[in-house]
Amino acid sequence: MRRAELVDRAQAGDVGAFGELYDEYSLTVYRYIYARVSSSALAEDLTSETFVRALRALDSFRWQGRDFGAWLVTIARNLITDHYKSGRVRLEVVTDEIETHDRQTEGPEVDVLAAATAEVLRDAVASLPER
């Protein structure tokens, strides 16, 4: 089926047609976003939001010599721009990365101290009376 026909059907309210458009363009949109944000989770979120916004604005889409995919990529580009402008990028810190970093900077002395502490504790428990 031609893309123009799918778009026309989707604009007329055919949910299946929009689903076919999603199937056809979702990987392209995801790859475009991922190449710019380098985070699979963020790329997935922005890809989803791209299609949500496309569905909401589907009535405003007009054929102007461009493919429907170009319209989706324009929406994605605007979402990426909004994401970076919002300041969330500067404030976002992933806890796993912090814990990994902290563990890497501790050094081997932490392991030696933990082993020594465990040995002292075992000796103290062993010296307790039976009661």
N, C-alpha and C positions, 0 to 999 in steps of 0.2 A: 504494500500500500504506500502511496506517495506521502511524503512528510506533510505537504500542504493539506492534504485531505485529513491526516491525523490531527493537525492543528485545528482545522475547521471543526472537526467532530468534537475535539476537546473544548473548544470555545462554545460549542452548542450544549455542553454539559455532559458529554460522554466520558465517564470516569475511566473506562477501559482504554480509550484513546490516549488520555493523559498518562495512564500507566505504561502504554507502549512507548510514548515519548520519553518517559522516565527511563525505561529499559534501554532505549537507544542512546540517550545522552548522558546518563548518570556517570558512567566511567570517564567520559571525556571531561565533564565538569569536575569530577573528583581529582583527576590527574592535573588539571589546570590549577586547582586550588592547592593541592599538595605540593606542587612545584614551587609555590610561593610562600607557604607557611611551614613546611617541613615537619609537620606533626600530623600523624594519621588520625588521631582523635579529633583534632581541630578541623582537619580537612573533611572528615565525615560530618561533623556538625554543620559546617558551612555549606557543604553539598546539600544536606537536608534542608537547610534554611533557604538555599537558592531555589529549590523546587517548591517549597511552601510559598515563597514570594512570587514565583512564576505562576503558580496556580491562582493566587489572589489577583494577580494583574493580567491574567490571560486575556481578558476582554480588551486590554489596551494594546495587545500585540498586533502589529500591522506588517504585512509583507512589504519590505522596502528594498528588495533585491538582495537581502541577506538571509542566510539560513537561520532557522529557529535556534540552532545551537549557538549562534553568535549572540542572540538575545540572552540566552541563559548564561553565557560567559560574561556578558556585560553585567548581569545581576550579580554573578559570583565576584567579579572584579570589585564592584561597589561594596559588597559585603566584606571582602578582604581589606579594602581601604578603611571602612568603618571600624573593623576590628583593630587595626593598628592605630587608628586615631583615638580610639576610646581610652587608651591608657591601660587597659587590662593586661596588655602584654608586659608592661614594665612591672606590674604588681604580681603577676602570676609566678608562683614558685611551686614546683612539684615536690611534695614531701619526700618521695622515694629518692630523688636526686640529692636532697639535703642529707638524708641518712647515709646514703652511699658515700657521699663526699666526706662526711664526718668520720665514718668508719675508715676510710682510706687515709685520713690525716692523723689518725691516732697512733699508728705505728705498732711494732711488736711488743713494746713494753706493756701495753694494756693486757695482752694475752699472758705475759709472764706474771704480772701482778695478779691476774685472775686465778692462775694456777697456784700461785703461792698462797693466796687467800683460801682457796679450796683445801689446800694441804693443811693449813693451820686449823681450819674448821674441822676437818676429819680427825686430826690429832686431839682436838678439844673434846669432840664427841666420844672418841675412844677412851679418853681418860675419865669420863663421867662414871660415877658409881652405878652399879646394876639397877638400883632403885631409881 
